[in-house]
Amino acid sequence: MDLINPPPPLDPRTNKPFTAKALRLYQYKAAKKLAKLSTRAESHSAALSSTLSLLASLPPSFPSASTLSQPHYSYPTLPAVHFPPSISVPLVSRLLSRSPEYNRKNSPQELSLLHQLRLLSSSLPSSFQVLDIGGGNGNLASLAALLLNCPVTIVERDAHPVTLEHERSLPPSVRSLVTRVQADIAAFSLPPDSPPTLLLAKHLCGFGSDAAIKFAARERAVVGCVVATCCLCKIAEPGMPAAFADMYSLPEEEGGATIVEKLARVTSWRAGEKSESSVITEPMVKAAERVEDVYSALRRDKLQGRFESVKEITFVEDCDEGGGSQQNRCLVAGGQAAEREGEKEEFLEFVEAQIARFEADPSLDLPFDFRGPVARAE
């Protein structure tokens, strides 16, 4: 009843003492809000009970409890490979000029994913390329081209205004490394003479991550992939549970697509944990993490059938502050996916050297301006 009694000392609308009428209105609205929260809490409690029961009785086609109990399979035990804003923002800002908010949110994610790409590329010839699935505004692709000094192709399903394709802001000497293709990854194929290819997919919502994994599994030129998964709850959207169940051989006679849909819906509990007026409880968050573990295990198995080494990490902090993300799981597959001690420090030295190389070039005007719309003509 703390929402009703006592009320705040001043009326929030006027910043003056309450009138009798305003106080009654405030208490009425507070009581309605409390009743709504109470109803939501009861509904969530029933959903939690149902989810725990479902997790305890998954059919054989789903990952077993023994699989999920292995080290580095459950969310709390995933290795953390983070580059906090205090490290990543100053480095990336020397290459790209962007808003402080964008930099703080995205630089830690970008640097962490590029670190994984460089690990995978360490055993490849110099003629490798990167395929950035769902590359959007081209920021991550541009950084990959700059730091890894390799061709990068953005494969984007949706058409973007030319003025939002920020790779166009790069100077010609680097701009030529970044190309863009509009295509659905499900219908896209690499040319037969493609060089060794590393796939990069950052926060493709729902089944988008699985489409990227399916592409990596079928294309022989793909020798490694870095897939930062996102928004599992969107797998519950129409048509997606059946597609997911089909891809991972979850038969309908065992409840495949039905179970996929039910479990996908509760993964939003993690994202809602820190929202205003949330009634999400810690047991609900843990249950959502356990459901994510199920989906990740299926994805890992698919990748293990194709690649020599597969791991899962958290690539940024789990928080809603700048530089963090609650969608912070990342699958890494390829010949050199395993990380050795000192790799992060070595990568930072590599990045520093690459940036210094660009800074020493008098023909370049650093940082490159990625702050707003780019010119239509190149």
TORKOL-4160 file (C-alpha; in steps of 0.2 Angstrom, whole numbers, padded with zeros to 4 digits, m for minus):
378
<pt num="1" X="0000" Y="0000" Z="0000"/>
<pt num="2" X="0015" Y="0012" Z="m0001"/>
<pt num="3" X="0009" Y="0018" Z="m0017"/>
<pt num="4" X="m0007" Y="0025" Z="m0008"/>
<pt num="5" X="m0001" Y="0030" Z="0009"/>
<pt num="6" X="0008" Y="0041" Z="0012"/>
<pt num="7" X="0007" Y="0051" Z="m0004"/>
<pt num="8" X="0022" Y="0062" Z="m0009"/>
<pt num="9" X="0023" Y="0079" Z="0001"/>
<pt num="10" X="0019" Y="0089" Z="m0015"/>
<pt num="11" X="0007" Y="0086" Z="m0030"/>
<pt num="12" X="0019" Y="0080" Z="m0044"/>
<pt num="13" X="0009" Y="0090" Z="m0057"/>
<pt num="14" X="0010" Y="0107" Z="m0048"/>
<pt num="15" X="0024" Y="0105" Z="m0036"/>
<pt num="16" X="0013" Y="0112" Z="m0022"/>
<pt num="17" X="0004" Y="0105" Z="m0008"/>
<pt num="18" X="m0011" Y="0093" Z="m0013"/>
<pt num="19" X="m0029" Y="0100" Z="m0013"/>
<pt num="20" X="m0042" Y="0089" Z="m0006"/>
<pt num="21" X="m0048" Y="0085" Z="m0024"/>
<pt num="22" X="m0030" Y="0082" Z="m0031"/>
<pt num="23" X="m0026" Y="0070" Z="m0016"/>
<pt num="24" X="m0042" Y="0060" Z="m0019"/>
<pt num="25" X="m0037" Y="0059" Z="m0038"/>
<pt num="26" X="m0019" Y="0054" Z="m0034"/>
<pt num="27" X="m0025" Y="0040" Z="m0022"/>
<pt num="28" X="m0038" Y="0033" Z="m0034"/>
<pt num="29" X="m0024" Y="0032" Z="m0048"/>
<pt num="30" X="m0012" Y="0024" Z="m0036"/>
<pt num="31" X="m0024" Y="0011" Z="m0031"/>
<pt num="32" X="m0028" Y="0007" Z="m0049"/>
<pt num="33" X="m0010" Y="0005" Z="m0053"/>
<pt num="34" X="m0007" Y="m0006" Z="m0037"/>
<pt num="35" X="m0022" Y="m0017" Z="m0043"/>
<pt num="36" X="m0015" Y="m0019" Z="m0060"/>
<pt num="37" X="0003" Y="m0023" Z="m0054"/>
<pt num="38" X="m0005" Y="m0036" Z="m0042"/>
<pt num="39" X="m0015" Y="m0044" Z="m0056"/>
<pt num="40" X="0001" Y="m0045" Z="m0067"/>
<pt num="41" X="0011" Y="m0052" Z="m0053"/>
<pt num="42" X="m0002" Y="m0066" Z="m0051"/>
<pt num="43" X="m0001" Y="m0070" Z="m0069"/>
<pt num="44" X="0018" Y="m0070" Z="m0070"/>
<pt num="45" X="0018" Y="m0082" Z="m0055"/>
<pt num="46" X="0007" Y="m0094" Z="m0064"/>
<pt num="47" X="0017" Y="m0092" Z="m0080"/>
<pt num="48" X="0033" Y="m0096" Z="m0070"/>
<pt num="49" X="0026" Y="m0112" Z="m0063"/>
<pt num="50" X="0021" Y="m0118" Z="m0080"/>
<pt num="51" X="0038" Y="m0114" Z="m0087"/>
<pt num="52" X="0047" Y="m0123" Z="m0074"/>
<pt num="53" X="0036" Y="m0138" Z="m0076"/>
<pt num="54" X="0039" Y="m0138" Z="m0095"/>
<pt num="55" X="0058" Y="m0136" Z="m0093"/>
<pt num="56" X="0058" Y="m0151" Z="m0081"/>
<pt num="57" X="0049" Y="m0162" Z="m0094"/>
<pt num="58" X="0057" Y="m0157" Z="m0111"/>
<pt num="59" X="0056" Y="m0172" Z="m0124"/>
<pt num="60" X="0071" Y="m0181" Z="m0130"/>
<pt num="61" X="0074" Y="m0170" Z="m0145"/>
<pt num="62" X="0077" Y="m0155" Z="m0134"/>
<pt num="63" X="0094" Y="m0153" Z="m0124"/>
<pt num="64" X="0095" Y="m0163" Z="m0109"/>
<pt num="65" X="0097" Y="m0157" Z="m0091"/>
<pt num="66" X="0115" Y="m0165" Z="m0091"/>
<pt num="67" X="0120" Y="m0156" Z="m0107"/>
<pt num="68" X="0114" Y="m0139" Z="m0099"/>
<pt num="69" X="0123" Y="m0142" Z="m0083"/>
<pt num="70" X="0140" Y="m0143" Z="m0092"/>
<pt num="71" X="0153" Y="m0129" Z="m0089"/>
<pt num="72" X="0150" Y="m0114" Z="m0100"/>
<pt num="73" X="0133" Y="m0120" Z="m0106"/>
<pt num="74" X="0122" Y="m0110" Z="m0093"/>
<pt num="75" X="0121" Y="m0092" Z="m0093"/>
<pt num="76" X="0130" Y="m0088" Z="m0076"/>
<pt num="77" X="0145" Y="m0099" Z="m0081"/>
<pt num="78" X="0148" Y="m0091" Z="m0099"/>
<pt num="79" X="0165" Y="m0083" Z="m0101"/>
<pt num="80" X="0164" Y="m0064" Z="m0100"/>
<pt num="81" X="0175" Y="m0056" Z="m0114"/>
<pt num="82" X="0171" Y="m0038" Z="m0112"/>
<pt num="83" X="0178" Y="m0021" Z="m0117"/>
<pt num="84" X="0170" Y="m0008" Z="m0106"/>
<pt num="85" X="0167" Y="0010" Z="m0112"/>
<pt num="86" X="0182" Y="0016" Z="m0103"/>
<pt num="87" X="0193" Y="0006" Z="m0115"/>
<pt num="88" X="0182" Y="0004" Z="m0131"/>
<pt num="89" X="0175" Y="0022" Z="m0133"/>
<pt num="90" X="0192" Y="0031" Z="m0134"/>
<pt num="91" X="0199" Y="0019" Z="m0146"/>
<pt num="92" X="0184" Y="0019" Z="m0158"/>
<pt num="93" X="0182" Y="0037" Z="m0157"/>
<pt num="94" X="0199" Y="0040" Z="m0164"/>
<pt num="95" X="0192" Y="0031" Z="m0180"/>
<pt num="96" X="0174" Y="0036" Z="m0181"/>
<pt num="97" X="0166" Y="0052" Z="m0176"/>
<pt num="98" X="0148" Y="0048" Z="m0169"/>
<pt num="99" X="0137" Y="0054" Z="m0155"/>
<pt num="100" X="0142" Y="0051" Z="m0137"/>
<pt num="101" X="0127" Y="0041" Z="m0134"/>
<pt num="102" X="0129" Y="0030" Z="m0149"/>
<pt num="103" X="0148" Y="0027" Z="m0145"/>
<pt num="104" X="0145" Y="0022" Z="m0127"/>
<pt num="105" X="0131" Y="0010" Z="m0132"/>
<pt num="106" X="0139" Y="0002" Z="m0147"/>
<pt num="107" X="0158" Y="0003" Z="m0146"/>
<pt num="108" X="0160" Y="m0010" Z="m0132"/>
<pt num="109" X="0149" Y="m0022" Z="m0143"/>
<pt num="110" X="0159" Y="m0018" Z="m0159"/>
<pt num="111" X="0176" Y="m0020" Z="m0151"/>
<pt num="112" X="0171" Y="m0037" Z="m0143"/>
<pt num="113" X="0164" Y="m0044" Z="m0159"/>
<pt num="114" X="0179" Y="m0039" Z="m0169"/>
<pt num="115" X="0190" Y="m0047" Z="m0156"/>
<pt num="116" X="0182" Y="m0063" Z="m0159"/>
<pt num="117" X="0183" Y="m0061" Z="m0178"/>
<pt num="118" X="0202" Y="m0058" Z="m0176"/>
<pt num="119" X="0204" Y="m0074" Z="m0166"/>
<pt num="120" X="0195" Y="m0083" Z="m0180"/>
<pt num="121" X="0206" Y="m0075" Z="m0193"/>
<pt num="122" X="0223" Y="m0079" Z="m0185"/>
<pt num="123" X="0224" Y="m0095" Z="m0194"/>
<pt num="124" X="0217" Y="m0089" Z="m0211"/>
<pt num="125" X="0227" Y="m0083" Z="m0226"/>
<pt num="126" X="0227" Y="m0064" Z="m0229"/>
<pt num="127" X="0214" Y="m0066" Z="m0243"/>
<pt num="128" X="0199" Y="m0069" Z="m0231"/>
<pt num="129" X="0183" Y="m0059" Z="m0231"/>
<pt num="130" X="0169" Y="m0054" Z="m0219"/>
<pt num="131" X="0151" Y="m0056" Z="m0222"/>
<pt num="132" X="0141" Y="m0044" Z="m0211"/>
<pt num="133" X="0123" Y="m0051" Z="m0210"/>
<pt num="134" X="0110" Y="m0037" Z="m0206"/>
<pt num="135" X="0124" Y="m0024" Z="m0206"/>
<pt num="136" X="0112" Y="m0010" Z="m0206"/>
<pt num="137" X="0120" Y="0007" Z="m0206"/>
<pt num="138" X="0137" Y="0000" Z="m0210"/>
<pt num="139" X="0146" Y="0006" Z="m0194"/>
<pt num="140" X="0152" Y="m0012" Z="m0188"/>
<pt num="141" X="0157" Y="m0017" Z="m0206"/>
<pt num="142" X="0167" Y="m0001" Z="m0208"/>
<pt num="143" X="0176" Y="m0004" Z="m0192"/>
<pt num="144" X="0180" Y="m0022" Z="m0198"/>
<pt num="145" X="0187" Y="m0016" Z="m0214"/>
<pt num="146" X="0197" Y="m0003" Z="m0205"/>
<pt num="147" X="0204" Y="m0014" Z="m0191"/>
<pt num="148" X="0205" Y="m0031" Z="m0200"/>
<pt num="149" X="0211" Y="m0024" Z="m0217"/>
<pt num="150" X="0199" Y="m0036" Z="m0226"/>
<pt num="151" X="0185" Y="m0035" Z="m0238"/>
<pt num="152" X="0168" Y="m0034" Z="m0230"/>
<pt num="153" X="0151" Y="m0037" Z="m0238"/>
<pt num="154" X="0135" Y="m0031" Z="m0229"/>
<pt num="155" X="0120" Y="m0042" Z="m0233"/>
<pt num="156" X="0105" Y="m0032" Z="m0228"/>
<pt num="157" X="0087" Y="m0038" Z="m0231"/>
<pt num="158" X="0079" Y="m0021" Z="m0230"/>
<pt num="159" X="0083" Y="m0007" Z="m0241"/>
<pt num="160" X="0091" Y="0008" Z="m0232"/>
<pt num="161" X="0091" Y="0026" Z="m0238"/>
<pt num="162" X="0108" Y="0029" Z="m0246"/>
<pt num="163" X="0111" Y="0043" Z="m0234"/>
<pt num="164" X="0111" Y="0031" Z="m0219"/>
<pt num="165" X="0124" Y="0020" Z="m0227"/>
<pt num="166" X="0138" Y="0026" Z="m0217"/>
<pt num="167" X="0152" Y="0016" Z="m0225"/>
<pt num="168" X="0150" Y="0029" Z="m0239"/>
<pt num="169" X="0159" Y="0042" Z="m0227"/>
<pt num="170" X="0175" Y="0032" Z="m0228"/>
<pt num="171" X="0189" Y="0038" Z="m0239"/>
<pt num="172" X="0190" Y="0030" Z="m0256"/>
<pt num="173" X="0206" Y="0020" Z="m0251"/>
<pt num="174" X="0195" Y="0011" Z="m0238"/>
<pt num="175" X="0178" Y="0013" Z="m0245"/>
<pt num="176" X="0182" Y="0000" Z="m0258"/>
<pt num="177" X="0184" Y="m0013" Z="m0245"/>
<pt num="178" X="0165" Y="m0012" Z="m0240"/>
<pt num="179" X="0151" Y="m0017" Z="m0252"/>
<pt num="180" X="0133" Y="m0019" Z="m0249"/>
<pt num="181" X="0120" Y="m0032" Z="m0256"/>
<pt num="182" X="0101" Y="m0031" Z="m0253"/>
<pt num="183" X="0096" Y="m0049" Z="m0250"/>
<pt num="184" X="0087" Y="m0061" Z="m0238"/>
<pt num="185" X="0101" Y="m0072" Z="m0231"/>
<pt num="186" X="0089" Y="m0087" Z="m0233"/>
<pt num="187" X="0090" Y="m0084" Z="m0252"/>
<pt num="188" X="0108" Y="m0078" Z="m0253"/>
<pt num="189" X="0123" Y="m0089" Z="m0259"/>
<pt num="190" X="0142" Y="m0085" Z="m0260"/>
<pt num="191" X="0150" Y="m0086" Z="m0277"/>
<pt num="192" X="0159" Y="m0103" Z="m0280"/>
<pt num="193" X="0176" Y="m0094" Z="m0280"/>
<pt num="194" X="0174" Y="m0085" Z="m0263"/>
<pt num="195" X="0189" Y="m0084" Z="m0252"/>
<pt num="196" X="0188" Y="m0090" Z="m0234"/>
<pt num="197" X="0174" Y="m0081" Z="m0226"/>
<pt num="198" X="0170" Y="m0076" Z="m0208"/>
<pt num="199" X="0151" Y="m0073" Z="m0205"/>
<pt num="200" X="0147" Y="m0059" Z="m0193"/>
<pt num="201" X="0129" Y="m0056" Z="m0186"/>
<pt num="202" X="0125" Y="m0043" Z="m0173"/>
<pt num="203" X="0108" Y="m0044" Z="m0164"/>
<pt num="204" X="0097" Y="m0052" Z="m0178"/>
<pt num="205" X="0081" Y="m0053" Z="m0169"/>
<pt num="206" X="0072" Y="m0069" Z="m0166"/>
<pt num="207" X="0075" Y="m0082" Z="m0180"/>
<pt num="208" X="0087" Y="m0070" Z="m0189"/>
<pt num="209" X="0101" Y="m0077" Z="m0179"/>
<pt num="210" X="0096" Y="m0095" Z="m0184"/>
<pt num="211" X="0095" Y="m0090" Z="m0202"/>
<pt num="212" X="0113" Y="m0084" Z="m0201"/>
<pt num="213" X="0118" Y="m0100" Z="m0192"/>
<pt num="214" X="0109" Y="m0110" Z="m0206"/>
<pt num="215" X="0119" Y="m0100" Z="m0219"/>
<pt num="216" X="0135" Y="m0103" Z="m0211"/>
<pt num="217" X="0132" Y="m0122" Z="m0209"/>
<pt num="218" X="0128" Y="m0124" Z="m0228"/>
<pt num="219" X="0141" Y="m0112" Z="m0236"/>
<pt num="220" X="0157" Y="m0121" Z="m0238"/>
<pt num="221" X="0167" Y="m0105" Z="m0240"/>
<pt num="222" X="0162" Y="m0100" Z="m0222"/>
<pt num="223" X="0176" Y="m0105" Z="m0211"/>
<pt num="224" X="0170" Y="m0097" Z="m0195"/>
<pt num="225" X="0156" Y="m0086" Z="m0188"/>
<pt num="226" X="0152" Y="m0074" Z="m0174"/>
<pt num="227" X="0133" Y="m0073" Z="m0170"/>
<pt num="228" X="0127" Y="m0061" Z="m0156"/>
<pt num="229" X="0109" Y="m0067" Z="m0153"/>
<pt num="230" X="0095" Y="m0056" Z="m0149"/>
<pt num="231" X="0076" Y="m0056" Z="m0144"/>
<pt num="232" X="0072" Y="m0074" Z="m0143"/>
<pt num="233" X="0054" Y="m0069" Z="m0138"/>
<pt num="234" X="0051" Y="m0065" Z="m0157"/>
<pt num="235" X="0053" Y="m0083" Z="m0161"/>
<pt num="236" X="0035" Y="m0084" Z="m0155"/>
<pt num="237" X="0029" Y="m0074" Z="m0169"/>
<pt num="238" X="0018" Y="m0082" Z="m0182"/>
<pt num="239" X="0027" Y="m0095" Z="m0193"/>
<pt num="240" X="0043" Y="m0094" Z="m0183"/>
<pt num="241" X="0041" Y="m0108" Z="m0170"/>
<pt num="242" X="0038" Y="m0121" Z="m0185"/>
<pt num="243" X="0053" Y="m0114" Z="m0194"/>
<pt num="244" X="0064" Y="m0116" Z="m0178"/>
<pt num="245" X="0057" Y="m0133" Z="m0175"/>
<pt num="246" X="0061" Y="m0139" Z="m0192"/>
<pt num="247" X="0078" Y="m0132" Z="m0193"/>
<pt num="248" X="0083" Y="m0141" Z="m0176"/>
<pt num="249" X="0074" Y="m0157" Z="m0179"/>
<pt num="250" X="0061" Y="m0155" Z="m0165"/>
<pt num="251" X="0046" Y="m0166" Z="m0171"/>
<pt num="252" X="0029" Y="m0160" Z="m0169"/>
<pt num="253" X="0024" Y="m0177" Z="m0161"/>
<pt num="254" X="0035" Y="m0172" Z="m0147"/>
<pt num="255" X="0027" Y="m0155" Z="m0146"/>
<pt num="256" X="0041" Y="m0146" Z="m0156"/>
<pt num="257" X="0034" Y="m0130" Z="m0162"/>
<pt num="258" X="0022" Y="m0128" Z="m0148"/>
<pt num="259" X="0035" Y="m0130" Z="m0135"/>
<pt num="260" X="0046" Y="m0118" Z="m0145"/>
<pt num="261" X="0033" Y="m0105" Z="m0145"/>
<pt num="262" X="0029" Y="m0107" Z="m0126"/>
<pt num="263" X="0047" Y="m0105" Z="m0121"/>
<pt num="264" X="0051" Y="m0091" Z="m0132"/>
<pt num="265" X="0038" Y="m0080" Z="m0125"/>
<pt num="266" X="0045" Y="m0080" Z="m0107"/>
<pt num="267" X="0063" Y="m0075" Z="m0113"/>
<pt num="268" X="0056" Y="m0057" Z="m0112"/>
<pt num="269" X="0057" Y="m0058" Z="m0093"/>
<pt num="270" X="0076" Y="m0055" Z="m0094"/>
<pt num="271" X="0073" Y="m0039" Z="m0104"/>
<pt num="272" X="0059" Y="m0033" Z="m0093"/>
<pt num="273" X="0069" Y="m0036" Z="m0077"/>
<pt num="274" X="0074" Y="m0018" Z="m0075"/>
<pt num="275" X="0059" Y="m0009" Z="m0083"/>
<pt num="276" X="0049" Y="0004" Z="m0073"/>
<pt num="277" X="0035" Y="m0004" Z="m0062"/>
<pt num="278" X="0041" Y="m0021" Z="m0066"/>
<pt num="279" X="0034" Y="m0036" Z="m0057"/>
<pt num="280" X="0048" Y="m0047" Z="m0064"/>
<pt num="281" X="0055" Y="m0058" Z="m0050"/>
<pt num="282" X="0072" Y="m0065" Z="m0048"/>
<pt num="283" X="0066" Y="m0083" Z="m0051"/>
<pt num="284" X="0058" Y="m0077" Z="m0067"/>
<pt num="285" X="0074" Y="m0070" Z="m0073"/>
<pt num="286" X="0083" Y="m0086" Z="m0069"/>
<pt num="287" X="0070" Y="m0096" Z="m0078"/>
<pt num="288" X="0072" Y="m0085" Z="m0093"/>
<pt num="289" X="0090" Y="m0088" Z="m0093"/>
<pt num="290" X="0087" Y="m0107" Z="m0092"/>
<pt num="291" X="0076" Y="m0106" Z="m0107"/>
<pt num="292" X="0089" Y="m0096" Z="m0117"/>
<pt num="293" X="0101" Y="m0110" Z="m0112"/>
<pt num="294" X="0090" Y="m0122" Z="m0121"/>
<pt num="295" X="0090" Y="m0112" Z="m0137"/>
<pt num="296" X="0109" Y="m0109" Z="m0136"/>
<pt num="297" X="0112" Y="m0127" Z="m0134"/>
<pt num="298" X="0102" Y="m0131" Z="m0150"/>
<pt num="299" X="0112" Y="m0118" Z="m0159"/>
<pt num="300" X="0128" Y="m0124" Z="m0153"/>
<pt num="301" X="0124" Y="m0142" Z="m0158"/>
<pt num="302" X="0120" Y="m0136" Z="m0176"/>
<pt num="303" X="0137" Y="m0126" Z="m0177"/>
<pt num="304" X="0147" Y="m0141" Z="m0169"/>
<pt num="305" X="0141" Y="m0152" Z="m0184"/>
<pt num="306" X="0150" Y="m0140" Z="m0196"/>
<pt num="307" X="0165" Y="m0131" Z="m0186"/>
<pt num="308" X="0180" Y="m0138" Z="m0177"/>
<pt num="309" X="0177" Y="m0127" Z="m0161"/>
<pt num="310" X="0162" Y="m0119" Z="m0154"/>
<pt num="311" X="0160" Y="m0108" Z="m0139"/>
<pt num="312" X="0148" Y="m0096" Z="m0131"/>
<pt num="313" X="0152" Y="m0080" Z="m0122"/>
<pt num="314" X="0145" Y="m0064" Z="m0115"/>
<pt num="315" X="0152" Y="m0050" Z="m0125"/>
<pt num="316" X="0146" Y="m0035" Z="m0116"/>
<pt num="317" X="0140" Y="m0032" Z="m0098"/>
<pt num="318" X="0122" Y="m0037" Z="m0094"/>
<pt num="319" X="0115" Y="m0020" Z="m0089"/>
<pt num="320" X="0104" Y="m0006" Z="m0095"/>
<pt num="321" X="0117" Y="0007" Z="m0093"/>
<pt num="322" X="0127" Y="0014" Z="m0108"/>
<pt num="323" X="0139" Y="0001" Z="m0115"/>
<pt num="324" X="0129" Y="m0014" Z="m0108"/>
<pt num="325" X="0115" Y="m0025" Z="m0116"/>
<pt num="326" X="0103" Y="m0038" Z="m0109"/>
<pt num="327" X="0105" Y="m0046" Z="m0126"/>
<pt num="328" X="0123" Y="m0051" Z="m0123"/>
<pt num="329" X="0126" Y="m0069" Z="m0128"/>
<pt num="330" X="0137" Y="m0073" Z="m0142"/>
<pt num="331" X="0141" Y="m0089" Z="m0152"/>
<pt num="332" X="0158" Y="m0091" Z="m0159"/>
<pt num="333" X="0163" Y="m0105" Z="m0171"/>
<pt num="334" X="0178" Y="m0109" Z="m0181"/>
<pt num="335" X="0196" Y="m0116" Z="m0181"/>
<pt num="336" X="0203" Y="m0104" Z="m0168"/>
<pt num="337" X="0187" Y="m0100" Z="m0157"/>
<pt num="338" X="0196" Y="m0104" Z="m0141"/>
<pt num="339" X="0203" Y="m0089" Z="m0132"/>
<pt num="340" X="0220" Y="m0090" Z="m0124"/>
<pt num="341" X="0227" Y="m0080" Z="m0109"/>
<pt num="342" X="0232" Y="m0063" Z="m0114"/>
<pt num="343" X="0222" Y="m0062" Z="m0130"/>
<pt num="344" X="0212" Y="m0047" Z="m0125"/>
<pt num="345" X="0228" Y="m0037" Z="m0121"/>
<pt num="346" X="0236" Y="m0043" Z="m0138"/>
<pt num="347" X="0220" Y="m0037" Z="m0147"/>
<pt num="348" X="0221" Y="m0020" Z="m0139"/>
<pt num="349" X="0239" Y="m0018" Z="m0144"/>
<pt num="350" X="0234" Y="m0023" Z="m0162"/>
<pt num="351" X="0220" Y="m0011" Z="m0163"/>
<pt num="352" X="0231" Y="0003" Z="m0156"/>
<pt num="353" X="0244" Y="m0001" Z="m0170"/>
<pt num="354" X="0230" Y="m0001" Z="m0183"/>
<pt num="355" X="0223" Y="0016" Z="m0178"/>
<pt num="356" X="0241" Y="0023" Z="m0177"/>
<pt num="357" X="0244" Y="0018" Z="m0194"/>
<pt num="358" X="0229" Y="0028" Z="m0200"/>
<pt num="359" X="0233" Y="0043" Z="m0190"/>
<pt num="360" X="0251" Y="0043" Z="m0198"/>
<pt num="361" X="0243" Y="0044" Z="m0215"/>
<pt num="362" X="0242" Y="0063" Z="m0219"/>
<pt num="363" X="0230" Y="0060" Z="m0233"/>
<pt num="364" X="0216" Y="0054" Z="m0221"/>
<pt num="365" X="0206" Y="0066" Z="m0210"/>
<pt num="366" X="0202" Y="0057" Z="m0194"/>
<pt num="367" X="0190" Y="0053" Z="m0186"/>
<pt num="368" X="0179" Y="0049" Z="m0201"/>
<pt num="369" X="0162" Y="0058" Z="m0199"/>
<pt num="370" X="0148" Y="0045" Z="m0196"/>
<pt num="371" X="0137" Y="0057" Z="m0186"/>
<pt num="372" X="0123" Y="0060" Z="m0198"/>
<pt num="373" X="0116" Y="0058" Z="m0216"/>
<pt num="374" X="0130" Y="0055" Z="m0229"/>
<pt num="375" X="0131" Y="0063" Z="m0246"/>
<pt num="376" X="0121" Y="0054" Z="m0260"/>
<pt num="377" X="0135" Y="0055" Z="m0272"/>
<pt num="378" X="0151" Y="0047" Z="m0270"/>
